[in-house]
């Protein structure tokens, strides 16, 4: 890439901390030097967030919603704010698909507010899969210590065992492997797979998902030439992942992967959606309604998300 990548940033739920962490992140010298940015949201709200944070900064904003400064109700679930969040995302995605921007960084949304607005999506990942027409989309979380991928995402824990199939695990392994090579430029990535059950099933004593689905998936991946281990018990696996033993960990469900990840990478963690035709990252935190518009929000994860998006955009163009 001969010029700095252009990163589009969605404003997220305007009643949350999205506007604040965006203006604080874009005030960072390292972000300004690394990439160009455009915020998909509302210029008046962004200016209000900058004023509230005491920052004098010129930010390019594309207005893409009827939600304005007078509609703000910080810390509140709101149908109109939910619709605005959806408008920001769809506009940014279309801009990325048209190659007007090189990557999308999404500020956090309120699922309750977007559901009030009529969205049935449980989160960004499922929404972006449909908006881009992707065949598959999985969540990756990158931090300073390790990366985590999830086989299942936003679903009740009771549903997880039935969703663990050989095909689903294999496709997650394959997409993880290909993304580590093509996007992250890791020539021979080392991957490890978590078991679903305690002690990775203990040879069937605590469940048969490992025997019937996970082990066959790992064996198939090995035949593809993928450098992979597992399934291993999650309670010990993450101890070694934290020491850098593998490039990526594949967890079977949301909390299995994200509890240990956030324990060590909460402020610097970045959510990346793999499998999309566009690059998408986001901070690893929510709307934080309790501190919204109070000047207390930490922009570290937003800064990290923008930096990762820029790095992946450069890698993709190489």
Wavefront OBJ file of the C-alpha trace (Angstrom):
o trace
v 0.000 0.000 0.000
v 1.638 3.205 -1.239
v -0.440 5.503 0.971
v -1.812 5.346 4.472
v -4.896 3.120 4.746
v -8.279 4.776 5.199
v -10.097 3.398 8.232
v -13.836 3.899 8.621
v -15.056 4.012 12.227
v -18.713 3.519 13.109
v -19.878 5.663 16.021
v -21.617 2.790 17.823
v -24.436 3.506 20.240
v -24.418 7.308 20.582
v -25.697 6.972 24.150
v -22.658 4.882 25.074
v -18.926 5.548 25.225
v -18.366 5.125 21.466
v -18.139 8.837 20.593
v -15.791 9.499 23.520
v -13.338 6.671 22.828
v -13.338 7.598 19.134
v -12.345 11.236 19.675
v -9.762 10.246 22.265
v -8.310 7.591 19.942
v -8.173 9.982 16.989
v -6.363 12.496 19.156
v -3.558 9.940 19.517
v -0.481 10.842 17.497
v 0.280 7.209 16.662
v -3.182 6.768 15.126
v -2.963 9.996 13.114
v 0.440 8.998 11.752
v -0.621 5.448 10.881
v -3.810 6.005 8.900
v -6.501 8.335 7.625
v -9.905 8.030 9.266
v -13.543 8.832 8.651
v -16.258 8.428 11.282
v -19.651 7.140 10.201
v -22.043 8.819 12.595
v -23.012 12.420 13.310
v -20.659 15.400 13.165
v -22.420 17.343 15.919
v -22.241 14.393 18.311
v -18.559 13.841 17.568
v -17.887 17.531 18.154
v -19.826 17.369 21.430
v -17.763 14.360 22.500
v -14.544 16.216 21.676
v -15.708 19.277 23.607
v -16.732 17.085 26.530
v -13.253 15.508 26.555
v -11.564 18.902 26.265
v -9.995 18.061 22.905
v -9.438 20.385 19.958
v -9.350 18.041 17.003
v -10.535 18.044 13.393
v -12.301 14.773 12.566
v -13.784 13.815 9.203
v -17.363 12.610 9.727
v -19.902 11.163 7.305
v -23.410 11.887 8.589
v -25.539 8.806 8.016
v -28.480 8.890 10.422
v -31.394 11.051 11.521
v -30.142 10.779 15.117
v -28.663 14.100 16.233
v -27.164 15.818 19.234
v -30.589 16.739 20.641
v -31.580 13.052 20.666
v -28.780 12.066 23.044
v -29.793 10.401 26.302
v -26.513 9.105 27.738
v -26.621 5.702 29.370
v -30.089 4.877 28.055
v -31.491 2.082 25.905
v -33.273 3.776 23.026
v -34.934 2.617 19.809
v -33.817 5.654 17.819
v -30.217 5.239 18.985
v -30.422 1.573 18.015
v -31.542 2.484 14.505
v -28.731 5.021 14.260
v -26.213 2.327 15.217
v -27.516 0.125 12.410
v -27.352 3.011 9.933
v -23.720 3.714 10.808
v -22.768 0.067 10.287
v -24.599 -0.444 6.983
v -23.173 2.772 5.527
v -19.614 1.905 6.559
v -19.901 -1.654 5.241
v -21.162 -0.415 1.879
v -18.270 2.044 1.745
v -15.808 -0.771 2.437
v -17.401 -3.041 -0.167
v -17.095 -0.200 -2.670
v -13.405 0.080 -1.678
v -13.790 3.701 -0.599
v -12.250 2.735 2.741
v -9.752 -0.013 3.526
v -11.210 -1.332 6.791
v -14.056 -0.845 9.254
v -13.684 -0.382 13.012
v -16.967 -0.633 14.900
v -17.598 1.119 18.208
v -19.826 -0.845 20.630
v -23.570 -1.072 20.138
v -26.416 -1.876 22.505
v -28.106 -5.081 21.388
v -31.205 -4.103 23.366
v -31.441 -0.810 21.468
v -30.879 -2.416 18.060
v -33.488 -5.067 18.879
v -35.959 -2.286 19.713
v -35.176 -0.888 16.271
v -36.178 -4.200 14.701
v -32.825 -5.931 14.299
v -32.849 -9.645 15.080
v -29.062 -9.987 15.067
v -27.447 -11.026 18.364
v -24.304 -9.041 17.574
v -22.032 -7.386 15.026
v -20.590 -10.667 13.722
v -23.862 -12.150 12.501
v -24.962 -8.772 11.145
v -21.750 -8.230 9.176
v -21.924 -11.728 7.726
v -25.316 -10.912 6.200
v -24.463 -7.333 5.225
v -21.425 -8.514 3.260
v -22.889 -11.763 1.906
v -20.090 -13.811 3.494
v -20.398 -17.601 3.659
v -18.795 -17.736 7.102
v -17.828 -15.336 9.846
v -16.010 -16.202 13.049
v -14.830 -14.098 15.960
v -11.125 -13.680 16.632
v -9.806 -11.833 19.653
v -6.235 -10.595 19.451
v -4.225 -9.416 22.430
v -0.560 -9.054 23.328
v -0.372 -12.637 24.640
v -2.508 -14.804 22.353
v -5.363 -14.933 19.829
v -8.664 -16.723 20.441
v -11.200 -17.951 17.877
v -14.716 -19.138 18.743
v -16.514 -22.090 17.167
v -19.874 -20.914 18.546
v -20.647 -17.293 19.318
v -23.780 -15.710 20.750
v -25.924 -18.607 21.855
v -27.223 -20.050 25.099
v -24.795 -22.393 26.828
v -27.431 -25.156 26.669
v -27.281 -24.996 22.858
v -23.505 -25.304 22.552
v -23.059 -29.115 22.597
v -25.490 -29.552 19.716
v -23.645 -26.944 17.677
v -20.248 -28.634 18.039
v -19.999 -30.637 14.834
v -17.053 -31.940 12.876
v -17.848 -29.653 9.929
v -18.185 -26.537 12.102
v -14.949 -27.183 13.983
v -13.060 -28.064 10.791
v -14.225 -24.947 8.962
v -13.209 -22.795 11.944
v -9.758 -24.385 11.990
v -9.316 -23.899 8.230
v -10.438 -20.257 8.267
v -8.217 -19.549 11.261
v -5.198 -21.126 9.562
v -5.746 -19.303 6.266
v -6.312 -15.955 8.000
v -3.171 -16.260 10.091
v -1.161 -16.818 6.914
v -2.859 -14.323 4.595
v -3.825 -11.494 6.957
v -1.342 -11.824 9.797
v 1.577 -13.030 7.638
v 2.452 -15.955 9.935
v 4.039 -18.473 7.578
v 3.472 -21.644 9.638
v 0.903 -20.845 12.334
v 0.652 -23.071 15.401
v -2.952 -23.698 16.457
v -4.417 -25.453 19.486
v -8.005 -26.606 19.998
v -9.876 -26.651 23.306
v -11.990 -29.572 24.375
v -15.614 -28.826 25.174
v -15.897 -30.851 28.369
v -13.795 -30.955 31.561
v -10.489 -32.751 30.950
v -11.363 -32.671 27.223
v -13.949 -35.362 27.888
v -11.599 -37.787 29.698
v -11.902 -40.373 26.880
v -15.695 -40.158 26.902
v -16.228 -40.157 30.652
v -17.541 -36.566 30.634
v -19.115 -36.350 27.191
v -18.529 -37.602 23.671
v -18.236 -34.363 21.687
v -14.453 -34.712 21.630
v -14.579 -38.294 20.353
v -17.323 -37.751 17.779
v -16.518 -34.290 16.469
v -13.472 -32.425 17.779
v -10.814 -35.139 17.474
v -11.911 -36.070 13.913
v -11.732 -32.359 13.010
v -8.197 -32.053 14.356
v -7.123 -35.198 12.518
v -8.592 -33.888 9.273
v -6.778 -30.577 9.761
v -3.501 -32.422 10.238
v -4.067 -34.174 6.907
v -4.426 -30.717 5.336
v -0.936 -29.904 6.609
v -2.109 -27.615 9.412
v 0.159 -27.406 12.463
v -2.402 -28.159 15.169
v -2.776 -29.770 18.603
v -5.756 -30.846 20.655
v -8.284 -31.108 21.906
v -6.680 -30.134 25.207
v -8.366 -29.257 28.525
v -9.131 -25.542 28.555
v -8.243 -25.132 32.232
v -4.564 -25.821 31.550
v -4.343 -24.864 27.863
v -4.666 -21.130 28.506
v -1.802 -21.178 30.988
v 0.529 -22.233 28.157
v -1.192 -19.995 25.590
v -0.395 -17.057 27.844
v 3.261 -18.017 27.590
v 3.137 -17.857 23.793
v 3.164 -21.571 22.994
v 0.700 -21.209 20.087
v -0.301 -18.503 17.632
v -4.012 -19.127 18.106
v -6.435 -20.939 20.383
v -9.761 -22.264 19.094
v -12.364 -22.291 21.877
v -15.674 -24.091 21.640
v -17.879 -21.373 23.094
v -17.954 -17.705 24.045
v -16.993 -17.676 27.718
v -14.517 -20.539 27.421
v -12.331 -18.352 25.229
v -13.149 -14.856 26.400
v -12.860 -15.180 30.174
v -9.126 -16.035 30.053
v -8.562 -13.632 27.169
v -10.101 -10.665 28.952
v -8.301 -11.531 32.173
v -5.003 -10.669 30.485
v -5.965 -8.385 27.579
v -9.031 -6.408 28.610
v -7.652 -2.937 27.852
v -5.757 -3.953 24.700
v -7.943 -6.703 23.261
v -9.301 -6.367 19.737
v -12.218 -8.220 18.157
v -11.628 -9.184 14.511
v -14.192 -10.808 12.228
v -12.644 -13.454 9.999
v -14.260 -14.663 6.781
v -15.656 -11.327 5.562
v -14.705 -9.750 2.221
v -13.760 -6.637 4.225
v -11.529 -6.043 7.230
v -13.451 -5.396 10.426
v -12.141 -4.878 13.943
v -13.641 -3.477 17.139
v -12.680 -2.706 20.723
v -13.136 -5.570 23.145
v -15.664 -3.814 25.381
v -19.293 -2.751 25.438
v -21.219 0.514 25.586
v -20.338 1.096 29.272
v -23.533 3.046 29.927
v -22.500 3.628 33.537
v -19.695 5.988 32.457
v -21.113 7.223 29.137
v -20.467 10.918 28.443
v -18.705 11.366 31.778
v -15.171 11.749 30.380
v -13.990 8.538 32.071
v -13.751 6.139 29.129
v -10.375 4.593 28.311
v -9.608 4.681 24.558
v -6.864 1.994 24.714
v -8.936 -0.747 23.091
v -10.225 1.583 20.367
v -6.670 2.698 19.629
v -5.631 -0.953 19.419
v -8.571 -1.771 17.122
v -7.659 1.048 14.722
v -3.997 0.016 14.705
v -4.874 -3.620 13.999
v -7.272 -2.594 11.216
v -4.534 -0.488 9.608
v -1.983 -3.290 9.929
v -4.333 -5.851 8.369
v -5.236 -3.457 5.551
v -1.536 -3.020 4.762
v -0.965 -6.785 4.944
v -3.939 -7.495 2.699
v -2.651 -5.120 0.041
v 0.875 -6.571 0.116
l 1 2 3 4 5 6 7 8 9 10 11 12 13 14 15 16 17 18 19 20 21 22 23 24 25 26 27 28 29 30 31 32 33 34 35 36 37 38 39 40 41 42 43 44 45 46 47 48 49 50 51 52 53 54 55 56 57 58 59 60 61 62 63 64 65 66 67 68 69 70 71 72 73 74 75 76 77 78 79 80 81 82 83 84 85 86 87 88 89 90 91 92 93 94 95 96 97 98 99 100 101 102 103 104 105 106 107 108 109 110 111 112 113 114 115 116 117 118 119 120 121 122 123 124 125 126 127 128 129 130 131 132 133 134 135 136 137 138 139 140 141 142 143 144 145 146 147 148 149 150 151 152 153 154 155 156 157 158 159 160 161 162 163 164 165 166 167 168 169 170 171 172 173 174 175 176 177 178 179 180 181 182 183 184 185 186 187 188 189 190 191 192 193 194 195 196 197 198 199 200 201 202 203 204 205 206 207 208 209 210 211 212 213 214 215 216 217 218 219 220 221 222 223 224 225 226 227 228 229 230 231 232 233 234 235 236 237 238 239 240 241 242 243 244 245 246 247 248 249 250 251 252 253 254 255 256 257 258 259 260 261 262 263 264 265 266 267 268 269 270 271 272 273 274 275 276 277 278 279 280 281 282 283 284 285 286 287 288 289 290 291 292 293 294 295 296 297 298 299 300 301 302 303 304 305 306 307 308 309 310 311 312 313 314 315 316 317 318
